[in-house]
Amino acid sequence: QVQLVESGGGLVQLGGSLRLSCEVSGRAFTSNVMRWFRQAPGKERECVAQIPWSIDIPRYADSMRGRFPVTRDNAKNTVYLQMNRLTPEDTAVYYCHTVAKAGGMDYWGKGTLVTVSS
């Protein structure tokens, strides 16, 4: 059974930082790309950043570029989202996502809540 488990969310003040983690588990599971999404209250879910497992070429939404570097640790099957200079507009539930190589099924984590206070 494939699982994506996010952690690292919480309450942080304006200008602060958080690091989110997403651990992928599942016997023989492989995918090409890991993505971070977020969904703020009353808004649609949006992609924040993505990174392939095999090459170090991350991609970002324009509004996140430079603030939210995404990295991965292949040995730990874990992807990270370092969130810097946070503002209340970054308040959202953050999800990690991937698509299985075999079969193309989507997998989502349950999300981790990030709240930024002013």
Secondary structure as the mmCIF struct_conf table of DSSP 4:
data_model
#
loop_
_struct_conf.conf_type_id
_struct_conf.id
_struct_conf.beg_label_comp_id
_struct_conf.beg_label_asym_id
_struct_conf.beg_label_seq_id
_struct_conf.end_label_comp_id
_struct_conf.end_label_asym_id
_struct_conf.end_label_seq_id
STRN STRN1 GLN A 3 SER A 7
STRN STRN2 GLY A 10 GLN A 13
TURN_TY1_P TURN_TY1_P1 LEU A 14 GLY A 15
STRN STRN3 LEU A 18 SER A 25
TURN_TY1_P TURN_TY1_P2 ARG A 27 ALA A 28
STRN STRN4 SER A 31 GLN A 39
TURN_TY1_P TURN_TY1_P3 PRO A 41 GLY A 42
BEND BEND1 LYS A 43 LYS A 43
STRN STRN5 GLU A 46 PRO A 52
BEND BEND2 TRP A 53 ILE A 55
STRN STRN6 ARG A 59 TYR A 60
TURN_TY1_P TURN_TY1_P4 ASP A 62 ARG A 67
BEND BEND3 PHE A 68 PHE A 68
STRN STRN7 VAL A 70 ASP A 73
HELX_RH_3T_P HELX_RH_3T_P1 ASN A 74 LYS A 76
TURN_TY1_P TURN_TY1_P5 ASN A 77 ASN A 77
STRN STRN8 THR A 78 MET A 83
BEND BEND4 ARG A 85 ARG A 85
HELX_RH_3T_P HELX_RH_3T_P2 PRO A 88 ASP A 90
STRN STRN9 ALA A 92 ALA A 100
TURN_TY1_P TURN_TY1_P6 LYS A 101 GLY A 103
STRN STRN10 ASP A 106 TRP A 108
STRN STRN11 THR A 112 SER A 117
#
